[in-house]
Amino acid sequence: MHHHSRHLASFVALARILILAIFVAACSVINEEQCLQGDWHYIGYADGERGFYSNARLTEISEGCSAYGIAP
């Protein structure tokens, strides 16, 4: 019986990691499609309307696109 509980614990740990990965991906600053489209004027305008004005936001977008292998 002890053998089964280790498998269950491993499964639960893996499920938590997968759920966390999905959550983090959903909360990404920019998605792959936006990086590929590269409509930087619109992205900048939309960010400005939402109150994002700093260079930190540009860095976040750049890092987000680099995660997909895309350089803005």
Stockholm file with secondary structure:
# STOCKHOLM 1.0

chainA/1-72         MHHHSRHLASFVALARILILAIFVAACSVINEEQCLQGDWHYIGYADGERGFYSNARLTEISEGCSAYGIAP
#=GR chainA/1-72 SS CHHHHHHHHHHHHHHHHHHHHHHHHHTCSSCHHHHHHCCHHHHHHHHHHTTCCSHHHHHHHHHHHHTTTCCC
#=GC SS_cons        CHHHHHHHHHHHHHHHHHHHHHHHHHTCSSCHHHHHHCCHHHHHHHHHHTTCCSHHHHHHHHHHHHTTTCCC
//
